[in-house]
Amino acid sequence: MAKWLCGLIELLKKIQIAYPIVLFVLLLVFVKLTFAQTITPTPILTPTPTPTPTSESGSESNVCTSVQECADQQLDCSKCIEYLASKKNEASGKAKTLSSEIAVTNNQIKLTEARIRATEQKIKEIQKDIGIAKEKIEELESTIDRATRLLIERIAAVYQVGRIEPWQIFLTASNIDDVFSRLKYLRIVQVFDKKKVYAAEQAKTDYANQKEIYQDKEGEAKSLSAKLSDYNTQLESEKLGKQELLKVTRNDEVRYQRLLSQARAERAIVLGGGTEVFLRNVNVGDFIGTIISGRSGCSTGAHLHFSVYQGTSPRDPSDFLSSKGVSYSYPESQYGYYGTINPRGSYPWPLDDSILVNQGYGSHPFAQQFYPSGFHDGIDIEGGNDNVKAVRNGKLYEGSYGGCSYGPLTYAKVEHDDGLITWYLHIISQ
């Protein structure tokens, strides 16, 4: 470039062009070439990722110490959960005995404890991520603030000086060295300003990225905390279930099998296993039978088992029976184990007040321990007297089912014109 310029100057001297004009023309050409060759490339803005704390899987700190069986085998909580789930399934597949049910319950308790431990570990890891993201956000806020102040200062400086063209530098310079010094400084300032703008843009991108990570991790932490609370509640329920199982059966296999027989008999009846005879048509409120006092059939005590079916599918009696205050034969601490009811329908009740509930509808722990598929298809209740009444008009059938410890299980069935069937078990039909 220098040799080319010197040669051109000598040529122009020979053709007698004024030297200042020659120098001015050459300088403009040189400046244009120089600035054309020094364009600062635009960087690609990419968010800076937040590092995730390294999981020490298999290390001593991750061993599931809350379950001794897993701790002895140095299993982390993930492998412990798989191991205990397999053991529970194996125990569930065995013949239904009190010992097998206790084994299932014990494995379920251990499984829940392992899930609690795994969830606690996950929350701890996420809290670390949240801490890292929070630190980065604070750093980026400081960076953005500093970059903003610098840019404001540069904007003010540029506004005061105005835009300087290369020819203006040439005219105001004291000599040629001063021209090149000013041009070099101007180019450095321009590059510096661009870098600051790009740095500010990168900081904004990183800030948005870290805010998103922070919010995601916060949401995940809240979700896991809620899950942890549910697991703790579940664990309390499972431990109570084991205590009640031993209490109800008195740790006696014969008593346990008797309760199983009652549950199976109730299910068999609604599936057509009983012997039935049509008695008569009845209207809502008609007297249809009396609760058997004491032990009878597969029942260890006097009560009415009332259920509602659509064909062979059970329906919640609370959807049909009218709203009413009831009491329970068990304390509030056992509501979760035996279940509760929430009547909200329009049918009158099959028993007179006051209603005492012995067992609720659904898949509560007691039902899971004794009933087929772990589901109680009705409600067990007592009333102010033993008289049983039809809750709707329909066709009344008298039925019985054999194979129980205390004789046949007797019952009544009323078929209604819309396909619904109401069942009244442990009564003598009349």
C-alpha positions as CSV (number, residue, x, y, z in Angstrom):
1,M,0.0,0.0,0.0
2,A,2.8,2.5,1.0
3,K,4.8,1.8,-2.2
4,W,1.7,2.2,-4.3
5,L,1.0,5.6,-2.7
6,C,4.6,6.9,-3.2
7,G,4.5,5.9,-6.8
8,L,1.2,7.7,-7.4
9,I,2.5,10.8,-5.7
10,E,5.6,10.9,-8.0
11,L,3.4,10.5,-11.0
12,L,1.1,13.3,-10.0
13,K,4.2,15.6,-9.4
14,K,5.3,15.0,-12.9
15,I,2.0,16.2,-14.3
16,Q,2.3,19.3,-12.0
17,I,-0.8,18.9,-9.9
18,A,-0.8,20.9,-6.6
19,Y,0.7,18.9,-3.9
20,P,-1.9,19.7,-1.2
21,I,-4.7,18.6,-3.5
22,V,-2.8,15.4,-4.3
23,L,-2.3,14.7,-0.7
24,F,-6.0,15.4,0.1
25,V,-7.2,13.1,-2.6
26,L,-4.9,10.3,-1.6
27,L,-5.8,10.7,2.1
28,L,-9.5,10.4,1.3
29,V,-8.9,7.2,-0.7
30,F,-6.7,5.8,2.1
31,V,-9.3,6.6,4.8
32,K,-12.1,5.0,2.8
33,L,-10.0,1.9,2.2
34,T,-8.9,1.7,5.9
35,F,-12.4,2.0,7.3
36,A,-13.8,-0.4,4.7
37,Q,-11.2,-3.0,5.9
38,T,-11.9,-2.6,9.6
39,I,-15.6,-3.3,10.0
40,T,-16.2,-5.0,13.3
41,P,-18.1,-8.3,12.7
42,T,-21.4,-8.7,14.5
43,P,-21.2,-11.4,17.1
44,I,-24.0,-14.1,17.4
45,L,-25.8,-13.6,20.7
46,T,-26.3,-17.0,22.5
47,P,-27.6,-17.5,26.1
48,T,-25.1,-18.6,28.6
49,P,-26.3,-21.9,30.2
50,T,-26.6,-22.4,33.9
51,P,-24.5,-25.4,35.1
52,T,-26.5,-28.1,36.9
53,P,-24.9,-29.4,40.1
54,T,-23.3,-32.8,39.4
55,S,-25.3,-35.7,40.8
56,E,-23.2,-38.0,42.8
57,S,-25.2,-41.1,41.8
58,G,-24.1,-44.2,43.6
59,S,-22.0,-42.1,46.1
60,E,-22.4,-42.5,49.8
61,S,-24.4,-39.2,50.0
62,N,-27.0,-40.6,47.7
63,V,-27.6,-43.9,49.4
64,C,-31.2,-44.3,50.4
65,T,-30.5,-44.2,54.2
66,S,-34.2,-43.9,55.1
67,V,-34.7,-47.5,54.1
68,Q,-32.3,-49.8,56.0
69,E,-32.7,-52.6,53.5
70,C,-31.5,-50.3,50.7
71,A,-28.8,-48.7,52.8
72,D,-27.4,-52.2,53.6
73,Q,-27.1,-52.8,49.8
74,Q,-25.7,-49.3,49.1
75,L,-28.6,-48.6,46.7
76,D,-29.4,-45.0,45.7
77,C,-33.1,-44.0,46.0
78,S,-33.9,-44.5,42.4
79,K,-32.6,-48.2,42.5
80,C,-34.2,-48.6,45.9
81,I,-37.6,-47.6,44.5
82,E,-37.3,-50.2,41.7
83,Y,-36.2,-52.9,44.2
84,L,-39.0,-52.3,46.6
85,A,-41.7,-52.0,43.9
86,S,-40.5,-55.4,42.6
87,K,-40.7,-56.9,46.1
88,K,-44.2,-55.4,46.7
89,N,-45.4,-56.9,43.4
90,E,-44.0,-60.2,44.3
91,A,-45.7,-60.2,47.6
92,S,-49.0,-59.1,46.0
93,G,-48.9,-62.1,43.7
94,K,-48.9,-64.6,46.5
95,A,-52.0,-66.2,48.0
96,K,-54.0,-63.8,50.1
97,T,-53.0,-64.4,53.7
98,L,-52.5,-62.1,56.7
99,S,-48.7,-62.6,56.5
100,S,-48.6,-61.8,52.8
101,E,-50.8,-58.7,53.3
102,I,-48.4,-57.5,56.1
103,A,-45.5,-58.1,53.7
104,V,-47.2,-56.0,51.0
105,T,-48.0,-53.2,53.5
106,N,-44.4,-53.2,54.9
107,N,-43.0,-53.0,51.3
108,Q,-45.4,-50.2,50.5
109,I,-44.3,-48.3,53.6
110,K,-40.6,-48.7,52.6
111,L,-41.4,-47.7,49.0
112,T,-43.0,-44.5,50.2
113,E,-40.1,-43.8,52.5
114,A,-37.7,-44.2,49.5
115,R,-39.8,-41.9,47.4
116,I,-39.7,-39.3,50.1
117,R,-35.9,-39.5,50.3
118,A,-35.6,-39.3,46.5
119,T,-37.9,-36.3,46.4
120,E,-35.9,-34.6,49.1
121,Q,-32.7,-35.1,47.2
122,K,-34.2,-33.7,44.0
123,I,-35.4,-30.6,45.9
124,K,-31.9,-30.1,47.3
125,E,-30.4,-30.3,43.8
126,I,-33.0,-27.9,42.4
127,Q,-32.3,-25.5,45.2
128,K,-28.6,-25.5,44.2
129,D,-29.7,-24.7,40.6
130,I,-31.9,-21.9,41.9
131,G,-29.0,-20.5,43.9
132,I,-26.7,-20.5,40.9
133,A,-29.3,-18.8,38.7
134,K,-30.0,-16.2,41.3
135,E,-26.2,-15.4,41.6
136,K,-26.0,-15.1,37.8
137,I,-29.1,-12.8,37.7
138,E,-27.5,-10.5,40.3
139,E,-24.2,-10.4,38.4
140,L,-26.0,-9.7,35.1
141,E,-28.1,-7.0,36.7
142,S,-24.8,-5.3,37.7
143,T,-23.3,-5.8,34.2
144,I,-26.4,-4.4,32.5
145,D,-26.4,-1.4,34.8
146,R,-22.7,-0.7,34.2
147,A,-23.0,-1.1,30.4
148,T,-26.1,1.2,30.4
149,R,-24.2,3.9,32.2
150,L,-21.2,3.6,29.9
151,L,-23.5,3.8,26.8
152,I,-25.3,6.8,28.1
153,E,-21.9,8.5,28.7
154,R,-20.8,7.7,25.1
155,I,-24.1,8.9,23.6
156,A,-23.7,12.2,25.4
157,A,-20.1,12.5,24.2
158,V,-21.0,11.7,20.6
159,Y,-23.9,14.2,20.8
160,Q,-21.5,17.0,22.0
161,V,-18.8,16.3,19.5
162,G,-21.2,15.4,16.6
163,R,-20.3,13.2,13.7
164,I,-16.8,13.8,12.5
165,E,-16.0,13.0,8.8
166,P,-12.5,12.1,7.7
167,W,-12.1,15.2,5.6
168,Q,-12.9,17.4,8.6
169,I,-10.1,15.7,10.5
170,F,-7.8,16.4,7.6
171,L,-8.6,20.1,7.5
172,T,-8.2,20.6,11.3
173,A,-5.1,18.5,11.7
174,S,-1.7,20.3,12.3
175,N,0.3,17.8,10.3
176,I,0.0,14.4,8.6
177,D,1.0,12.5,11.7
178,D,-1.9,14.2,13.5
179,V,-4.3,13.1,10.8
180,F,-3.3,9.5,11.1
181,S,-3.4,9.6,14.9
182,R,-6.9,11.1,14.9
183,L,-8.1,8.6,12.4
184,K,-6.7,5.7,14.4
185,Y,-8.2,7.0,17.6
186,L,-11.6,7.4,15.8
187,R,-11.5,3.9,14.6
188,I,-10.6,2.5,18.0
189,V,-13.5,4.5,19.6
190,Q,-15.9,3.1,17.0
191,V,-14.8,-0.5,17.6
192,F,-15.0,0.1,21.4
193,D,-18.5,1.5,21.2
194,K,-19.7,-1.5,19.1
195,K,-18.2,-3.9,21.5
196,K,-20.0,-2.2,24.4
197,V,-23.3,-2.4,22.5
198,Y,-22.8,-6.1,21.8
199,A,-21.8,-6.7,25.4
200,A,-25.0,-5.0,26.6
201,E,-27.1,-7.1,24.2
202,Q,-25.4,-10.3,25.3
203,A,-26.0,-9.4,29.0
204,K,-29.7,-8.8,28.2
205,T,-29.9,-12.2,26.5
206,D,-28.2,-13.9,29.4
207,Y,-30.4,-12.1,31.9
208,A,-33.6,-13.3,30.1
209,N,-32.2,-16.8,29.9
210,Q,-31.4,-16.9,33.6
211,K,-34.7,-15.5,34.6
212,E,-36.5,-18.2,32.6
213,I,-34.3,-20.9,34.2
214,Y,-34.9,-19.4,37.7
215,Q,-38.7,-19.4,37.2
216,D,-38.7,-22.9,35.8
217,K,-36.7,-24.2,38.7
218,E,-38.9,-22.4,41.2
219,G,-42.0,-24.0,39.7
220,E,-40.4,-27.4,39.7
221,A,-39.4,-26.9,43.4
222,K,-42.9,-26.0,44.3
223,S,-44.3,-29.0,42.5
224,L,-41.8,-31.3,44.2
225,S,-42.6,-29.8,47.6
226,A,-46.3,-30.5,47.1
227,K,-45.4,-34.1,46.0
228,L,-43.3,-34.5,49.1
229,S,-46.2,-33.3,51.3
230,D,-48.5,-35.9,49.6
231,Y,-45.9,-38.7,50.2
232,N,-45.6,-37.8,53.9
233,T,-49.4,-37.9,54.2
234,Q,-49.5,-41.2,52.3
235,L,-46.8,-42.6,54.6
236,E,-48.8,-41.7,57.7
237,S,-51.9,-43.3,56.2
238,E,-49.9,-46.5,55.3
239,K,-48.5,-46.8,58.8
240,L,-52.0,-46.3,60.3
241,G,-53.3,-48.9,57.9
242,K,-50.8,-51.5,59.1
243,Q,-51.8,-50.7,62.8
244,E,-55.5,-51.0,61.9
245,L,-54.9,-54.3,60.0
246,L,-53.3,-55.9,63.0
247,K,-56.0,-54.4,65.3
248,V,-59.0,-55.6,63.1
249,T,-57.6,-59.1,62.5
250,R,-56.0,-59.2,66.0
251,N,-53.1,-60.8,64.2
252,D,-55.3,-63.8,63.6
253,E,-55.2,-65.6,60.2
254,V,-58.7,-67.1,60.8
255,R,-60.3,-63.7,61.5
256,Y,-58.5,-62.2,58.5
257,Q,-59.8,-65.0,56.2
258,R,-63.3,-64.4,57.5
259,L,-63.1,-60.7,56.6
260,L,-61.9,-61.6,53.2
261,S,-64.8,-64.0,52.7
262,Q,-67.3,-61.2,53.6
263,A,-65.7,-58.9,51.0
264,R,-65.7,-61.6,48.3
265,A,-69.3,-62.6,49.0
266,E,-70.5,-59.0,48.7
267,R,-68.8,-58.7,45.3
268,A,-70.1,-62.1,44.1
269,I,-73.7,-61.2,44.9
270,V,-73.8,-58.1,42.6
271,L,-72.1,-60.2,39.9
272,G,-75.1,-62.6,39.9
273,G,-73.7,-65.2,42.4
274,G,-76.8,-65.3,44.7
275,T,-80.1,-67.1,44.4
276,E,-83.0,-64.6,44.0
277,V,-86.8,-64.7,44.0
278,F,-89.1,-61.9,42.9
279,L,-91.3,-60.7,45.7
280,R,-93.3,-57.7,44.6
281,N,-93.3,-54.1,43.2
282,V,-92.4,-51.5,45.8
283,N,-92.7,-47.7,46.1
284,V,-90.2,-45.3,47.5
285,G,-90.2,-45.5,51.3
286,D,-91.9,-49.0,51.5
287,F,-90.6,-51.3,54.2
288,I,-88.6,-54.1,52.5
289,G,-86.8,-55.9,55.4
290,T,-85.0,-55.9,58.7
291,I,-81.3,-55.8,59.6
292,I,-80.1,-59.1,61.1
293,S,-78.9,-58.6,64.6
294,G,-75.5,-59.9,65.6
295,R,-73.3,-62.1,63.4
296,S,-74.8,-63.5,60.2
297,G,-73.7,-64.9,56.9
298,C,-70.2,-63.4,56.3
299,S,-70.9,-60.4,58.6
300,T,-69.3,-60.1,62.1
301,G,-71.9,-57.5,63.3
302,A,-75.3,-56.0,62.5
303,H,-75.3,-53.4,59.7
304,L,-76.7,-52.6,56.3
305,H,-74.5,-52.7,53.3
306,F,-76.1,-50.3,50.8
307,S,-74.9,-50.0,47.2
308,V,-76.0,-48.6,43.9
309,Y,-75.2,-50.2,40.5
310,Q,-75.6,-49.4,36.9
311,G,-75.6,-52.9,35.5
312,T,-72.4,-54.4,36.9
313,S,-70.7,-51.0,37.5
314,P,-70.8,-49.5,41.1
315,R,-71.9,-46.0,41.6
316,D,-71.1,-43.8,44.6
317,P,-74.2,-43.8,47.0
318,S,-73.4,-40.2,48.0
319,D,-74.4,-39.2,44.5
320,F,-77.9,-40.4,45.2
321,L,-78.7,-40.1,48.9
322,S,-79.9,-36.8,50.1
323,S,-77.7,-34.5,52.2
324,K,-77.7,-35.3,55.8
325,G,-75.5,-35.1,58.9
326,V,-74.0,-38.5,59.9
327,S,-71.7,-39.8,62.5
328,Y,-69.0,-42.4,62.3
329,S,-68.2,-45.5,64.4
330,Y,-64.5,-44.7,64.2
331,P,-62.6,-41.6,65.3
332,E,-61.6,-38.8,62.9
333,S,-58.0,-40.1,62.9
334,Q,-59.3,-43.2,61.1
335,Y,-61.4,-41.5,58.5
336,G,-58.7,-42.0,55.9
337,Y,-58.5,-45.7,56.7
338,Y,-62.2,-46.6,56.6
339,G,-63.4,-43.8,54.4
340,T,-66.1,-41.1,54.7
341,I,-69.3,-40.1,52.8
342,N,-70.6,-36.9,51.4
343,P,-74.3,-37.3,50.5
344,R,-75.5,-34.8,47.9
345,G,-78.3,-36.5,46.0
346,S,-82.1,-36.5,46.3
347,Y,-83.0,-40.1,47.4
348,P,-84.4,-40.7,50.9
349,W,-82.2,-42.9,53.1
350,P,-82.9,-46.6,53.5
351,L,-82.7,-46.2,57.3
352,D,-84.2,-43.8,59.8
353,D,-82.0,-41.3,61.7
354,S,-79.6,-41.2,63.3
355,I,-77.2,-42.6,60.7
356,L,-73.9,-44.2,61.9
357,V,-71.3,-45.0,59.2
358,N,-69.1,-48.1,59.6
359,Q,-67.3,-47.9,56.3
360,G,-67.3,-45.5,53.3
361,Y,-67.4,-46.1,49.6
362,G,-64.3,-46.4,47.4
363,S,-60.6,-47.4,47.5
364,H,-59.6,-46.5,51.1
365,P,-56.8,-48.6,52.8
366,F,-59.3,-51.0,54.5
367,A,-60.8,-51.8,51.2
368,Q,-57.4,-52.2,49.6
369,Q,-56.5,-54.8,52.3
370,F,-59.7,-56.9,52.0
371,Y,-61.9,-56.2,49.0
372,P,-61.5,-57.5,45.4
373,S,-59.6,-54.9,43.4
374,G,-59.1,-53.0,46.6
375,F,-62.6,-51.3,46.3
376,H,-65.6,-51.1,48.6
377,D,-68.7,-50.8,46.3
378,G,-71.1,-49.4,48.9
379,I,-71.5,-47.9,52.4
380,D,-71.9,-49.8,55.6
381,I,-74.4,-48.0,57.9
382,E,-76.7,-48.4,61.0
383,G,-79.8,-46.3,61.8
384,G,-82.2,-45.4,64.5
385,N,-83.8,-48.8,64.2
386,D,-83.4,-51.9,62.1
387,N,-86.2,-51.3,59.5
388,V,-85.0,-51.0,55.9
389,K,-86.9,-49.0,53.3
390,A,-86.7,-48.8,49.5
391,V,-85.1,-45.6,48.3
392,R,-87.1,-45.6,44.9
393,N,-89.9,-47.4,43.2
394,G,-89.0,-50.7,41.6
395,K,-89.1,-54.5,41.6
396,L,-88.1,-56.1,44.9
397,Y,-86.2,-59.4,44.9
398,E,-85.2,-61.5,47.9
399,G,-81.8,-63.2,47.7
400,S,-79.2,-65.4,49.5
401,Y,-75.6,-66.4,49.0
402,G,-73.9,-69.5,50.6
403,G,-70.4,-70.2,51.6
404,C,-70.1,-67.9,54.6
405,S,-68.9,-68.7,58.1
406,Y,-72.2,-67.9,59.9
407,G,-74.7,-69.2,57.4
408,P,-76.1,-67.8,54.1
409,L,-75.7,-64.1,53.4
410,T,-79.3,-62.8,52.9
411,Y,-80.2,-59.6,51.0
412,A,-82.7,-57.6,49.0
413,K,-82.4,-56.1,45.6
414,V,-84.6,-53.5,43.9
415,E,-84.5,-53.0,40.2
416,H,-85.5,-49.6,38.9
417,D,-86.9,-48.7,35.5
418,D,-83.8,-46.6,34.4
419,G,-81.4,-49.6,34.8
420,L,-80.2,-48.7,38.2
421,I,-80.2,-51.4,40.9
422,T,-80.1,-50.8,44.7
423,W,-78.7,-53.5,46.9
424,Y,-79.5,-54.1,50.6
425,L,-77.2,-56.7,52.2
426,H,-77.3,-58.4,55.6
427,I,-81.1,-58.1,56.0
428,I,-84.1,-60.4,56.1
429,S,-86.4,-59.4,53.2
430,Q,-90.1,-59.0,53.9
